[in-house]
Every structure is written in C-alpha cells, then in structure tokens.
Amino acid sequence: MNVQQQVSFLIVTSRLKLRVVRPQDASALLAYRNDPHIAQYQSWELPYTPVAAEALIAEMAEKVLGNPGWVQIGLERASTGELIGDVALNTQGQQAEIGVTLSKAAQGQGYATEGLRALIEYAFGTLELERWPRLIRAIWR
C-alpha cells in the first residue's frame, strides 16, 4: 500500500459526507446502534452504552485508513449535517472487507449504496487495494 491516510479525510458524494466520527455524533451513534433490528446483524452487544460510543469515537480518531483492522467512517447527510450511519473498511494487506450500518430512518433510500461505492472507489484509488475487475463489474451492475 503506497498511501496511508490518517482518518481525517472527507469524501463528498451527491448526498453524503464520509468523514471521521466526532464526539458530537455520540447521541446519533447510540440511537442507531441500540436499535435491536440493526444490532442483530452487527458484532456489538446491547445495550450499546455512552461509554462504548465515546470509546469508538476516540479509537477511530487514532486510526489510519489503510492500516490493518477496522475503521468506522461516519455517514453524514449533507443536507442536514446529521450522522445517519457509518461505513467500515477492514484492511488486511492489499485486500479488505467492507461494512455498513444505517439508522432505520435512512434505510431504503440508497445511502448504503452511495456510501459504500464512495468508500470502494477510495480504497481502490487512493489506497491502491487489489482490484478484481470482473468481480467488481458484476457486483456494481
């Protein structure tokens, strides 16, 4: 990996800002992470506490995107400035896995696709992760 970025970046799409999660995001983070319908597909335990939210926010402030491990990236609705979820990148060498979590109110509106697409473009472009062209083309059609 040639380029490693401290997680202080900003990716802007037509409706979203992908950015570092901030201390002022704690209440929004708590709300969607405490929704049992959302949490059932994730690895955190309920109840998701204010201490857990603060710890995640502090941990993500120290992460370098492209280093091994999970990095959670806030999804901010550009029109309102509210945190509506997060995307994640788990880098292992030249390969990675991705994840997404959206608040219930933000689901079904294409935000997950938009956020993940921007994250994948960043991972292949800036971070120069390994690309499997046929697989990627098949997924995004």
N, CA, C and O atoms as a DFTB+ gen file, in Angstrom:
564 C
 N C O
     1  1       0.844      -1.160       0.000
     2  2       0.000       0.000       0.000
     3  2       0.897       1.232       0.000
     4  3       1.712       1.401       0.906
     5  1       0.759       2.082      -0.990
     6  2       1.623       3.246      -1.109
     7  2       1.158       4.435      -0.288
     8  3       1.978       5.213       0.200
     9  1      -0.134       4.580      -0.133
    10  2      -0.667       5.771       0.525
    11  2      -1.467       5.345       1.740
    12  3      -2.346       4.488       1.647
    13  1      -1.161       5.944       2.874
    14  2      -1.954       5.717       4.075
    15  2      -2.420       7.066       4.574
    16  3      -1.634       8.009       4.659
    17  1      -3.688       7.162       4.902
    18  2      -4.282       8.428       5.292
    19  2      -4.756       8.358       6.734
    20  3      -5.450       7.417       7.119
    21  1      -4.382       9.356       7.535
    22  2      -4.998       9.490       8.852
    23  2      -6.482       9.715       8.604
    24  3      -6.853      10.397       7.648
    25  1      -7.320       9.160       9.437
    26  2      -8.754       9.248       9.212
    27  2      -9.237      10.652       9.579
    28  3      -9.965      10.838      10.555
    29  1      -8.825      11.619       8.790
    30  2      -9.300      12.988       8.936
    31  2      -9.788      13.490       7.595
    32  3      -9.990      14.688       7.398
    33  1      -9.970      12.578       6.693
    34  2     -10.368      12.884       5.328
    35  2     -11.856      13.200       5.237
    36  3     -12.618      13.033       6.189
    37  1     -12.229      13.656       4.067
    38  2     -13.631      13.916       3.770
    39  2     -13.876      13.476       2.341
    40  3     -13.195      13.923       1.418
    41  1     -14.846      12.603       2.161
    42  2     -15.292      12.198       0.828
    43  2     -16.708      12.733       0.686
    44  3     -17.555      12.490       1.545
    45  1     -16.963      13.446      -0.376
    46  2     -18.284      14.030      -0.590
    47  2     -18.928      13.376      -1.801
    48  3     -18.320      13.287      -2.868
    49  1     -20.165      12.920      -1.629
    50  2     -20.963      12.395      -2.735
    51  2     -22.112      13.381      -2.964
    52  3     -22.133      14.462      -2.374
    53  1     -23.046      13.014      -3.803
    54  2     -24.145      13.941      -4.081
    55  2     -25.011      14.213      -2.852
    56  3     -25.590      15.292      -2.732
    57  1     -25.108      13.232      -1.925
    58  2     -25.966      13.423      -0.756
    59  2     -25.289      13.185       0.576
    60  3     -25.892      13.417       1.625
    61  1     -24.042      12.725       0.557
    62  2     -23.366      12.317       1.785
    63  2     -21.991      12.948       1.939
    64  3     -21.354      13.354       0.967
    65  1     -21.558      13.015       3.190
    66  2     -20.161      13.291       3.526
    67  2     -19.673      12.099       4.324
    68  3     -20.241      11.772       5.365
    69  1     -18.629      11.451       3.847
    70  2     -17.984      10.371       4.580
    71  2     -16.844      11.011       5.344
    72  3     -15.939      11.598       4.750
    73  1     -16.890      10.897       6.661
    74  2     -15.947      11.639       7.495
    75  2     -15.701      10.904       8.801
    76  3     -16.350       9.905       9.110
    77  1     -14.751      11.423       9.554
    78  2     -14.437      10.885      10.874
    79  2     -15.658      11.040      11.772
    80  3     -16.334      12.068      11.726
    81  1     -15.945      10.028      12.590
    82  2     -16.990      10.185      13.602
    83  2     -16.444      11.096      14.693
    84  3     -15.278      11.000      15.076
    85  1     -17.316      11.993      15.192
    86  2     -16.897      13.038      16.129
    87  2     -17.629      12.884      17.455
    88  3     -18.655      12.207      17.524
    89  1     -17.112      13.505      18.503
    90  2     -17.801      13.436      19.802
    91  2     -19.259      13.890      19.731
    92  3     -20.102      13.327      20.430
    93  1     -19.577      14.877      18.916
    94  2     -20.965      15.336      18.814
    95  2     -21.872      14.330      18.098
    96  3     -23.085      14.531      18.048
    97  1     -21.310      13.255      17.546
    98  2     -22.090      12.200      16.901
    99  2     -22.561      11.139      17.888
   100  3     -23.314      10.241      17.512
   101  1     -22.136      11.227      19.127
   102  2     -22.392      10.157      20.096
   103  2     -23.878       9.832      20.240
   104  3     -24.235       8.655      20.289
   105  1     -24.748      10.827      20.310
   106  2     -26.180      10.530      20.509
   107  2     -26.778       9.835      19.294
   108  3     -27.579       8.914      19.454
   109  1     -26.413      10.248      18.085
   110  2     -26.914       9.581      16.879
   111  2     -26.373       8.159      16.791
   112  3     -27.105       7.229      16.452
   113  1     -25.087       7.994      17.098
   114  2     -24.451       6.676      17.103
   115  2     -25.160       5.751      18.092
   116  3     -25.454       4.600      17.770
   117  1     -25.427       6.252      19.279
   118  2     -26.141       5.473      20.299
   119  2     -27.521       5.063      19.821
   120  3     -27.943       3.926      20.027
   121  1     -28.219       5.980      19.189
   122  2     -29.591       5.693      18.762
   123  2     -29.640       4.540      17.766
   124  3     -30.399       3.592      17.966
   125  1     -28.845       4.599      16.697
   126  2     -28.959       3.513      15.716
   127  2     -28.263       2.243      16.173
   128  3     -28.688       1.154      15.788
   129  1     -27.225       2.332      16.966
   130  2     -26.571       1.114      17.453
   131  2     -27.369       0.416      18.550
   132  3     -27.119      -0.754      18.841
   133  1     -28.311       1.103      19.154
   134  2     -29.177       0.476      20.159
   135  2     -30.466      -0.071      19.570
   136  3     -31.267      -0.656      20.299
   137  1     -30.686       0.101      18.292
   138  2     -31.869      -0.456      17.634
   139  2     -31.649      -1.964      17.459
   140  3     -30.735      -2.368      16.740
   141  1     -32.474      -2.803      18.106
   142  2     -32.249      -4.251      18.024
   143  2     -32.337      -4.807      16.607
   144  3     -31.702      -5.818      16.306
   145  1     -33.110      -4.169      15.731
   146  2     -33.214      -4.638      14.342
   147  2     -31.931      -4.384      13.569
   148  3     -31.622      -5.105      12.620
   149  1     -31.192      -3.377      13.964
   150  2     -29.909      -3.079      13.332
   151  2     -28.801      -3.893      13.999
   152  3     -27.958      -4.472      13.315
   153  1     -28.803      -3.937      15.307
   154  2     -27.744      -4.612      16.058
   155  2     -27.693      -6.117      15.788
   156  3     -26.633      -6.727      15.926
   157  1     -28.802      -6.714      15.412
   158  2     -28.808      -8.170      15.200
   159  2     -27.862      -8.598      14.081
   160  3     -27.455      -9.759      14.034
   161  1     -27.507      -7.690      13.190
   162  2     -26.612      -8.014      12.078
   163  2     -25.183      -7.550      12.323
   164  3     -24.340      -7.634      11.429
   165  1     -24.905      -7.061      13.528
   166  2     -23.602      -6.500      13.829
   167  2     -22.955      -7.255      14.989
   168  3     -23.558      -8.157      15.570
   169  1     -21.719      -6.872      15.315
   170  2     -20.980      -7.621      16.335
   171  2     -21.036      -6.996      17.726
   172  3     -20.518      -7.589      18.673
   173  1     -21.643      -5.825      17.884
   174  2     -21.684      -5.222      19.212
   175  2     -22.844      -5.783      20.017
   176  3     -23.807      -6.316      19.464
   177  1     -22.734      -5.654      21.322
   178  2     -23.770      -6.152      22.226
   179  2     -24.675      -5.019      22.675
   180  3     -24.262      -3.861      22.734
   181  1     -25.907      -5.365      22.989
   182  2     -26.870      -4.389      23.516
   183  2     -26.943      -4.525      25.025
   184  3     -26.797      -5.637      25.533
   185  1     -27.155      -3.475      25.747
   186  2     -27.295      -2.121      25.230
   187  2     -25.944      -1.560      24.824
   188  3     -24.917      -1.874      25.426
   189  1     -25.961      -0.724      23.795
   190  2     -24.764      -0.009      23.368
   191  2     -24.713       1.253      24.210
   192  3     -25.586       2.115      24.101
   193  1     -23.711       1.360      25.032
   194  2     -23.676       2.394      26.072
   195  2     -22.981       3.673      25.601
   196  3     -22.234       3.655      24.623
   197  1     -23.229       4.783      26.302
   198  2     -22.485       6.008      26.008
   199  2     -20.974       5.814      26.122
   200  3     -20.214       6.407      25.357
   201  1     -20.540       4.994      27.065
   202  2     -19.108       4.713      27.219
   203  2     -18.576       4.012      25.967
   204  3     -17.483       4.333      25.500
   205  1     -19.333       3.062      25.421
   206  2     -18.915       2.365      24.196
   207  2     -18.846       3.329      23.019
   208  3     -17.914       3.263      22.217
   209  1     -19.826       4.227      22.910
   210  2     -19.829       5.213      21.824
   211  2     -18.612       6.133      21.930
   212  3     -17.934       6.386      20.934
   213  1     -18.342       6.626      23.123
   214  2     -17.184       7.506      23.331
   215  2     -15.881       6.780      23.026
   216  3     -14.963       7.358      22.444
   217  1     -15.802       5.514      23.421
   218  2     -14.592       4.729      23.161
   219  2     -14.391       4.512      21.660
   220  3     -13.270       4.621      21.162
   221  1     -15.464       4.208      20.945
   222  2     -15.364       4.014      19.492
   223  2     -14.913       5.310      18.819
   224  3     -14.029       5.291      17.962
   225  1     -15.518       6.431      19.203
   226  2     -15.161       7.715      18.608
   227  2     -13.690       8.036      18.876
   228  3     -12.983       8.478      17.970
   229  1     -13.229       7.821      20.087
   230  2     -11.827       8.077      20.425
   231  2     -10.891       7.150      19.656
   232  3      -9.855       7.581      19.150
   233  1     -11.263       5.873      19.572
   234  2     -10.433       4.903      18.849
   235  2     -10.321       5.268      17.377
   236  3      -9.233       5.192      16.805
   237  1     -11.432       5.666      16.750
   238  2     -11.416       5.990      15.324
   239  2     -10.606       7.249      15.033
   240  3     -10.072       7.398      13.934
   241  1     -10.508       8.152      16.001
   242  2      -9.706       9.370      15.817
   243  2      -8.227       9.049      15.680
   244  3      -7.468       9.844      15.127
   245  1      -7.807       7.879      16.186
   246  2      -6.407       7.476      16.143
   247  2      -6.083       6.548      14.976
   248  3      -4.912       6.258      14.733
   249  1      -7.083       6.083      14.257
   250  2      -6.874       5.097      13.194
   251  2      -6.279       5.717      11.942
   252  3      -6.472       6.900      11.662
   253  1      -5.563       4.906      11.206
   254  2      -5.046       5.289       9.898
   255  2      -5.709       4.379       8.876
   256  3      -5.545       3.159       8.912
   257  1      -6.448       4.978       7.978
   258  2      -7.133       4.212       6.939
   259  2      -6.093       3.567       6.038
   260  3      -5.234       4.247       5.476
   261  1      -6.177       2.259       5.908
   262  2      -5.198       1.506       5.137
   263  2      -4.332       0.625       6.009
   264  3      -3.765      -0.356       5.529
   265  1      -4.217       0.966       7.308
   266  2      -3.526       0.071       8.234
   267  2      -4.440      -1.105       8.545
   268  3      -5.656      -0.986       8.399
   269  1      -3.889      -2.234       8.969
   270  2      -4.733      -3.393       9.274
   271  2      -5.793      -3.086      10.325
   272  3      -5.550      -2.356      11.286
   273  1      -6.957      -3.653      10.120
   274  2      -8.041      -3.524      11.084
   275  2      -9.193      -2.674      10.590
   276  3      -9.137      -2.060       9.525
   277  1     -10.247      -2.658      11.406
   278  2     -11.481      -1.954      11.062
   279  2     -11.357      -0.464      11.323
   280  3     -10.821      -0.040      12.347
   281  1     -11.858       0.321      10.388
   282  2     -12.001       1.761      10.556
   283  2     -13.452       2.116      10.231
   284  3     -13.922       1.875       9.119
   285  1     -14.155       2.688      11.202
   286  2     -15.537       3.144      11.019
   287  2     -15.507       4.587      10.524
   288  3     -14.778       5.419      11.064
   289  1     -16.288       4.875       9.512
   290  2     -16.324       6.194       8.890
   291  2     -17.764       6.685       8.915
   292  3     -18.664       6.002       8.427
   293  1     -17.983       7.857       9.477
   294  2     -19.326       8.395       9.603
   295  2     -19.952       8.726       8.266
   296  3     -19.283       9.203       7.350
   297  1     -21.260       8.463       8.167
   298  2     -22.058       8.875       7.010
   299  2     -22.929      10.038       7.454
   300  3     -23.866       9.862       8.232
   301  1     -22.619      11.214       6.961
   302  2     -23.368      12.416       7.299
   303  2     -24.270      12.785       6.120
   304  3     -23.811      12.857       4.980
   305  1     -25.540      13.014       6.399
   306  2     -26.450      13.505       5.358
   307  2     -26.038      14.957       5.088
   308  3     -26.136      15.809       5.971
   309  1     -25.579      15.230       3.869
   310  2     -25.019      16.540       3.537
   311  2     -26.033      17.664       3.722
   312  3     -25.659      18.770       4.111
   313  1     -27.289      17.404       3.453
   314  2     -28.300      18.458       3.523
   315  2     -28.637      18.885       4.946
   316  3     -29.102      20.003       5.161
   317  1     -28.405      18.000       5.925
   318  2     -28.790      18.314       7.304
   319  2     -27.625      18.304       8.287
   320  3     -27.734      18.871       9.374
   321  1     -26.513      17.669       7.923
   322  2     -25.375      17.555       8.829
   323  2     -25.522      16.464       9.867
   324  3     -24.666      16.333      10.742
   325  1     -26.592      15.670       9.795
   326  2     -26.805      14.627      10.798
   327  2     -26.084      13.334      10.421
   328  3     -25.989      12.981       9.245
   329  1     -25.581      12.639      11.434
   330  2     -24.976      11.327      11.243
   331  2     -26.110      10.322      11.069
   332  3     -26.967      10.190      11.943
   333  1     -26.116       9.609       9.933
   334  2     -27.189       8.648       9.661
   335  2     -26.689       7.207       9.696
   336  3     -27.473       6.270       9.546
   337  1     -25.387       7.033       9.894
   338  2     -24.827       5.690       9.934
   339  2     -23.327       5.750       9.761
   340  3     -22.699       6.797       9.916
   341  1     -22.768       4.592       9.432
   342  2     -21.331       4.538       9.185
   343  2     -21.024       3.414       8.216
   344  3     -21.754       2.427       8.124
   345  1     -19.932       3.587       7.501
   346  2     -19.368       2.526       6.680
   347  2     -18.047       2.135       7.332
   348  3     -17.492       2.888       8.131
   349  1     -17.557       0.965       6.986
   350  2     -16.327       0.491       7.616
   351  2     -15.451      -0.202       6.592
   352  3     -15.937      -0.825       5.648
   353  1     -14.158      -0.081       6.799
   354  2     -13.171      -0.743       5.962
   355  2     -12.225      -1.506       6.881
   356  3     -11.636      -0.934       7.798
   357  1     -12.090      -2.795       6.624
   358  2     -11.169      -3.657       7.369
   359  2     -10.080      -4.089       6.410
   360  3     -10.270      -5.016       5.623
   361  1      -8.938      -3.422       6.473
   362  2      -7.853      -3.671       5.539
   363  2      -6.923      -4.741       6.087
   364  3      -6.539      -4.719       7.257
   365  1      -6.573      -5.673       5.221
   366  2      -5.596      -6.718       5.530
   367  2      -4.686      -6.833       4.313
   368  3      -5.026      -7.504       3.338
   369  1      -3.546      -6.186       4.371
   370  2      -2.634      -6.182       3.223
   371  2      -3.254      -5.425       2.065
   372  3      -3.716      -4.296       2.232
   373  1      -3.265      -6.039       0.893
   374  2      -3.833      -5.410      -0.292
   375  2      -5.317      -5.727      -0.467
   376  3      -5.922      -5.332      -1.464
   377  1      -5.899      -6.427       0.484
   378  2      -7.307      -6.774       0.409
   379  2      -8.043      -6.177       1.595
   380  3      -7.435      -5.794       2.594
   381  1      -9.360      -6.106       1.468
   382  2     -10.155      -5.519       2.543
   383  2     -11.571      -6.054       2.484
   384  3     -12.008      -6.603       1.473
   385  1     -12.274      -5.883       3.583
   386  2     -13.705      -6.129       3.603
   387  2     -14.385      -4.848       4.045
   388  3     -13.775      -3.989       4.682
   389  1     -15.661      -4.734       3.696
   390  2     -16.397      -3.513       3.993
   391  2     -17.651      -3.846       4.783
   392  3     -18.098      -4.992       4.815
   393  1     -18.206      -2.838       5.411
   394  2     -19.452      -2.992       6.140
   395  2     -20.208      -1.683       6.136
   396  3     -19.655      -0.632       5.811
   397  1     -21.468      -1.753       6.498
   398  2     -22.290      -0.549       6.564
   399  2     -23.342      -0.726       7.647
   400  3     -23.859      -1.824       7.851
   401  1     -23.650       0.353       8.333
   402  2     -24.719       0.406       9.321
   403  2     -25.468       1.704       9.096
   404  3     -24.865       2.776       9.064
   405  1     -26.779       1.613       8.940
   406  2     -27.611       2.802       8.737
   407  2     -28.722       2.854       9.763
   408  3     -29.274       1.827      10.157
   409  1     -29.043       4.067      10.190
   410  2     -30.210       4.231      11.053
   411  2     -31.449       3.780      10.292
   412  3     -31.484       3.829       9.063
   413  1     -32.448       3.347      11.016
   414  2     -33.673       2.859      10.379
   415  2     -34.286       3.927       9.468
   416  3     -34.767       3.609       8.380
   417  1     -34.271       5.180       9.904
   418  2     -34.861       6.267       9.116
   419  2     -34.131       6.511       7.800
   420  3     -34.717       7.059       6.866
   421  1     -32.868       6.115       7.710
   422  2     -32.081       6.342       6.499
   423  2     -32.093       5.149       5.546
   424  3     -31.576       5.242       4.433
   425  1     -32.673       4.040       5.971
   426  2     -32.663       2.843       5.135
   427  2     -33.651       2.961       3.974
   428  3     -34.650       3.676       4.053
   429  1     -33.344       2.240       2.896
   430  2     -34.231       2.186       1.742
   431  2     -34.190       3.413       0.849
   432  3     -35.085       3.607       0.026
   433  1     -33.167       4.243       0.998
   434  2     -33.067       5.470       0.213
   435  2     -31.789       5.542      -0.623
   436  3     -31.489       6.582      -1.211
   437  1     -31.044       4.453      -0.677
   438  2     -29.842       4.399      -1.484
   439  2     -28.586       4.928      -0.810
   440  3     -27.537       5.010      -1.449
   441  1     -28.669       5.290       0.471
   442  2     -27.497       5.822       1.169
   443  2     -26.400       4.766       1.336
   444  3     -25.217       5.083       1.209
   445  1     -26.772       3.533       1.614
   446  2     -25.771       2.478       1.780
   447  2     -24.990       2.287       0.478
   448  3     -23.761       2.218       0.496
   449  1     -25.688       2.202      -0.629
   450  2     -25.030       2.039      -1.923
   451  2     -24.115       3.217      -2.213
   452  3     -22.972       3.034      -2.632
   453  1     -24.614       4.418      -1.994
   454  2     -23.835       5.625      -2.271
   455  2     -22.583       5.697      -1.392
   456  3     -21.496       6.003      -1.883
   457  1     -22.732       5.418      -0.111
   458  2     -21.595       5.466       0.801
   459  2     -20.571       4.383       0.530
   460  3     -19.367       4.640       0.532
   461  1     -21.053       3.165       0.294
   462  2     -20.125       2.064       0.019
   463  2     -19.414       2.252      -1.310
   464  3     -18.228       1.943      -1.425
   465  1     -20.112       2.747      -2.302
   466  2     -19.473       2.997      -3.597
   467  2     -18.323       4.006      -3.433
   468  3     -17.235       3.804      -3.974
   469  1     -18.569       5.083      -2.690
   470  2     -17.527       6.086      -2.466
   471  2     -16.341       5.482      -1.703
   472  3     -15.186       5.762      -2.020
   473  1     -16.634       4.658      -0.703
   474  2     -15.571       4.017       0.072
   475  2     -14.757       3.066      -0.800
   476  3     -13.529       3.046      -0.709
   477  1     -15.415       2.290      -1.633
   478  2     -14.718       1.348      -2.514
   479  2     -13.847       2.100      -3.518
   480  3     -12.709       1.701      -3.770
   481  1     -14.367       3.177      -4.090
   482  2     -13.563       3.974      -5.023
   483  2     -12.325       4.533      -4.323
   484  3     -11.240       4.555      -4.904
   485  1     -12.482       4.979      -3.093
   486  2     -11.356       5.485      -2.314
   487  2     -10.347       4.362      -2.048
   488  3      -9.140       4.563      -2.178
   489  1     -10.841       3.199      -1.680
   490  2      -9.960       2.066      -1.372
   491  2      -9.163       1.636      -2.600
   492  3      -7.967       1.366      -2.490
   493  1      -9.797       1.567      -3.754
   494  2      -9.090       1.157      -4.964
   495  2      -8.220       2.278      -5.524
   496  3      -7.147       2.024      -6.071
   497  1      -8.683       3.510      -5.387
   498  2      -7.935       4.635      -5.939
   499  2      -6.818       5.088      -5.024
   500  3      -5.646       4.845      -5.312
   501  1      -7.159       5.736      -3.935
   502  2      -6.171       6.323      -3.033
   503  2      -5.344       5.268      -2.309
   504  3      -4.121       5.386      -2.227
   505  1      -5.999       4.242      -1.785
   506  2      -5.274       3.218      -1.024
   507  2      -4.654       2.140      -1.897
   508  3      -3.848       1.340      -1.421
   509  1      -5.023       2.114      -3.167
   510  2      -4.475       1.172      -4.140
   511  2      -4.625      -0.286      -3.718
   512  3      -3.710      -1.091      -3.892
   513  1      -5.784      -0.613      -3.164
   514  2      -6.039      -2.010      -2.829
   515  2      -6.156      -2.829      -4.100
   516  3      -6.430      -2.304      -5.179
   517  1      -5.941      -4.122      -3.947
   518  2      -6.004      -5.038      -5.078
   519  2      -7.413      -5.071      -5.652
   520  3      -8.389      -5.149      -4.905
   521  1      -7.521      -5.011      -6.960
   522  2      -8.824      -4.989      -7.629
   523  2      -9.000      -6.275      -8.434
   524  3      -8.083      -6.733      -9.117
   525  1     -10.177      -6.832      -8.338
   526  2     -10.560      -7.975      -9.150
   527  2     -11.628      -7.494     -10.117
   528  3     -12.815      -7.560      -9.795
   529  1     -11.241      -7.007     -11.304
   530  2     -12.161      -6.287     -12.186
   531  2     -13.441      -7.028     -12.541
   532  3     -14.517      -6.431     -12.500
   533  1     -13.363      -8.299     -12.885
   534  2     -14.599      -8.998     -13.276
   535  2     -15.578      -9.100     -12.120
   536  3     -16.782      -8.940     -12.315
   537  1     -15.088      -9.359     -10.940
   538  2     -15.951      -9.463      -9.780
   539  2     -16.601      -8.121      -9.470
   540  3     -17.805      -8.061      -9.220
   541  1     -15.828      -7.054      -9.483
   542  2     -16.357      -5.731      -9.171
   543  2     -17.391      -5.310     -10.205
   544  3     -18.445      -4.784      -9.845
   545  1     -17.108      -5.533     -11.477
   546  2     -18.084      -5.159     -12.512
   547  2     -19.387      -5.927     -12.310
   548  3     -20.466      -5.364     -12.493
   549  1     -19.306      -7.170     -11.947
   550  2     -20.516      -7.962     -11.738
   551  2     -21.333      -7.453     -10.569
   552  3     -22.562      -7.454     -10.632
   553  1     -20.681      -7.020      -9.507
   554  2     -21.378      -6.535      -8.316
   555  2     -22.080      -5.224      -8.600
   556  3     -23.208      -5.027      -8.149
   557  1     -21.452      -4.326      -9.328
   558  2     -21.980      -2.967      -9.490
   559  2     -22.890      -2.810     -10.695
   560  3     -23.228      -1.680     -11.047
   561  1     -23.295      -3.878     -11.336
   562  2     -24.239      -3.760     -12.459
   563  2     -25.647      -3.823     -11.978
   564  3     -26.577      -3.741     -12.780
